[in-house]
Amino acid sequence: MAVGELLNRRPTVGFAVGVVRDGDLEFFHGHGTADIASGAPITQDTVFRVASITKTFTAVAVLQLAERGLVDLDTPANDYLRGFRLVSPSSDWPPATVRHLLTHTSGVPETVHASRSLKYVFGESVALTQPLPTLADYYRGGLRLVARPGSGFTYTDHNFATLGQLVEDVSGQRLDSYFHEHVFQPLGMTSTDLLRSDRIRPHLATGYTIGRRGPKPVTDRQWIAAAASSIYSSPRDMARYLAALLGGGANQHGRVLSPVTLATMFQPQYQPDPRIPGMGLAFSRFDLGGHVAVEHEGILPGFNSDIFLAPDDGVGVLAFTNGARQAMLWLPAEVGRLLGDLIGAREERVRTDVAQRPDLWGELCGRYPFPAPLTDLRARSMFGAGAEVFVRRGALTVRLLSPVPAAYRGFTLHPDDENDPYAFRIDLENYGIGTARVVFAPDPDTGRTALLFELFPTTLRRRVGPQSPGGRVARALRSAALTARARRSNQAPGGG
C-alpha cells in the first residue's frame, strides 16, 4: 500500500524498492522499465549506478585497513598517500586526517577544476570512451585545502576520491580489484563492480531525465572521483550489503568488518551541536522519531538511489530509480518515511504549544554566509550565498539565499522545545520531506551565532559588524525587545 501511494505521487521511468530484515530481502517491488527501447522490466537483478553510495564502500575498505593495523584514522592522510599530497595553505592549520576525510571535515573543496563542473555539476567527469586520468595527474600532484581541517562540514566527492587513493597506496591493489576481493566477493555481491565490466553490462539500466516531452536517455560518463561515485549494483546485491551493515559486518555469505568497527561507523564522529545527529563515518545520522538511523543518498544524471537503515531495529530500506523528477529531494524523504513506518517511529510534527520568543530575535536575526568557496557549485546550488533569518508575520523565519525559489521564499521557524528557546522545526511537507530541526548556538563572546540544520550538518555563522544589514536589523530588534521587557517589568506588581 505505502509503495503504491509513493509511486502515485512520484512518476518514474523505473523504480526498485526493497526492505531488508533478519539478513534477507524481505520485500521487493520493481516498477517500470530498465530500458524504454527494449522494454526490459525492473527486477532484483537490474543494475543501477548507485552513485555516492559508493562512498560507504570506500569507507568499509578504509576501516578494513584500520582493523589490520595498516591505517590509523587520526593520523594525517599524507602519511599514507603516495599518488598525491593534501596541500595546506597555512602552516598554522592542523593536518587533514583520515577521519576528517571520512566525515567531510578535511577542508578539501567540492570542485577542483571549476571550468569542467560548469557543464557537469555533479562532479568532474570524462566520456566513457576516454581514458580516466589518474588522480595524481588530475590533481597535478597536490589537492589544496580551502578550509581548516576539523572546522566544519563540506560534502565533497574529493574526500572519498582521496580515500580511494589511500586504499590503493596502502594495499598495493587497484581499487576495483580491492573492492572485488575484500568486499563484493565476501558478501556474495556477484552483480556489483566499480567498473562497467562484463559482469554488470548485460543488466545495466539506462538512465533518463524527464522533461516536457517525456523521458530522454542521458549521456553516461565516467566520474573522476570513482571512489566516491562509480559503483554499479543491483537490488539483490545491495540487499546483501544492507544485511551485512545490519548484521554486525557480516551476512550469510561472509564478513567484511567486525561488529565493533561497524558500530563505530554509525556513531557520531562529527557533531557540530549535540542537538544535531551529525555524521558517522561516511553515513549521515538521523533521529527517526526516537530511533537512530543512518542514511546515504546517491545522485548521478539519470540515476538516484538511497539506503536508509535503523541499526538498532535491524531494518533497512533501499530504493533506486533510473529516471524521475527532483528525486534528489524526495527519494531520501520517502525512503525514510517507509523505514519509519516499518519500525513504528513517531512522525515529528511542528509544535503549536510552544510560544515564540521575541526577546531573542535580536540575537538570531541577520545574515549567515555560506562558508564554501564560490567554485563549490553543488553546495552553492543548495545554499547559495547562505541564509537569512528575519521576522515575517510575527514569527521568526529562515530562508536560503539560493536560486531555488522555495528555499528563497523561506520557512517559518516553529519553536520546538519549551526548555530550549534556540531549537526550532521547519515544515517541509509540501516538498515531500516532512519536518526538520533547525537550531541556533549563540556565542556571547564573539557574537557569531551559529545556525545549524538537521538535514545537512553545515554550520553557518552570523555576520556581525556595522557593514551587515542583518546585524543592524538584529540590534534594532534586540533593543526593541529589551525595551518591551523593561516596560512589562515596570508595570508588574512589585516592579521598579
Secondary structure as GFF3:
##gff-version 3
##sequence-region A 1 496
A	DSSP	alpha_helix	2	9	.	.	.	ID=ss1
A	DSSP	beta_strand	14	21	.	.	.	ID=ss2
A	DSSP	beta_strand	24	35	.	.	.	ID=ss3
A	DSSP	beta_strand	40	41	.	.	.	ID=ss4
A	DSSP	beta_strand	48	49	.	.	.	ID=ss5
A	DSSP	three_ten_helix	51	53	.	.	.	ID=ss6
A	DSSP	alpha_helix	54	67	.	.	.	ID=ss7
A	DSSP	three_ten_helix	77	79	.	.	.	ID=ss8
A	DSSP	beta_strand	85	87	.	.	.	ID=ss9
A	DSSP	alpha_helix	98	102	.	.	.	ID=ss10
A	DSSP	alpha_helix	114	117	.	.	.	ID=ss11
A	DSSP	beta_strand	125	127	.	.	.	ID=ss12
A	DSSP	alpha_helix	135	138	.	.	.	ID=ss13
A	DSSP	beta_strand	142	144	.	.	.	ID=ss14
A	DSSP	alpha_helix	157	171	.	.	.	ID=ss15
A	DSSP	alpha_helix	175	179	.	.	.	ID=ss16
A	DSSP	pi_helix	180	184	.	.	.	ID=ss17
A	DSSP	three_ten_helix	201	203	.	.	.	ID=ss18
A	DSSP	beta_strand	208	211	.	.	.	ID=ss19
A	DSSP	beta_strand	214	217	.	.	.	ID=ss20
A	DSSP	beta_strand	221	223	.	.	.	ID=ss21
A	DSSP	alpha_helix	226	229	.	.	.	ID=ss22
A	DSSP	beta_strand	232	233	.	.	.	ID=ss23
A	DSSP	alpha_helix	235	246	.	.	.	ID=ss24
A	DSSP	alpha_helix	259	266	.	.	.	ID=ss25
A	DSSP	beta_strand	284	288	.	.	.	ID=ss26
A	DSSP	beta_strand	291	300	.	.	.	ID=ss27
A	DSSP	beta_strand	303	310	.	.	.	ID=ss28
A	DSSP	beta_strand	315	321	.	.	.	ID=ss29
A	DSSP	alpha_helix	327	343	.	.	.	ID=ss30
A	DSSP	alpha_helix	358	364	.	.	.	ID=ss31
A	DSSP	beta_strand	366	369	.	.	.	ID=ss32
A	DSSP	alpha_helix	377	383	.	.	.	ID=ss33
A	DSSP	beta_strand	386	392	.	.	.	ID=ss34
A	DSSP	beta_strand	395	400	.	.	.	ID=ss35
A	DSSP	alpha_helix	405	409	.	.	.	ID=ss36
A	DSSP	beta_strand	411	412	.	.	.	ID=ss37
A	DSSP	beta_strand	414	415	.	.	.	ID=ss38
A	DSSP	beta_strand	423	427	.	.	.	ID=ss39
A	DSSP	three_ten_helix	429	431	.	.	.	ID=ss40
A	DSSP	beta_strand	435	441	.	.	.	ID=ss41
A	DSSP	beta_strand	450	453	.	.	.	ID=ss42
A	DSSP	beta_strand	456	461	.	.	.	ID=ss43
A	DSSP	alpha_helix	469	491	.	.	.	ID=ss44
###
